[in-house]
Amino acid sequence: MRIKQLKPGVTIRDWLNGKVIHFEVLDVKPVGSRFEVTFRSPLGRSSAIYPGDAFVAVAQ
């Protein structure tokens, strides 16, 4: 899914040290041509800024 299509409540799947980690999207805000995405995971809460056309793996 493209970053600009994310909505709060969507779960993103990523890998860390060979293990799958799920990140719940809490908020998505436009910042110029990019988007700031706030996540919650077992590792805590954090945010990152991505280009709007970047892709992430959504858990289903």
Secondary structure, DSSP 8 states (H G I E B T S, - for coil): -BGGG--TT-EEEEEETTEEEEEEEEEEEEETTEEEEEEEETTEEEEEEEETT-B--B--
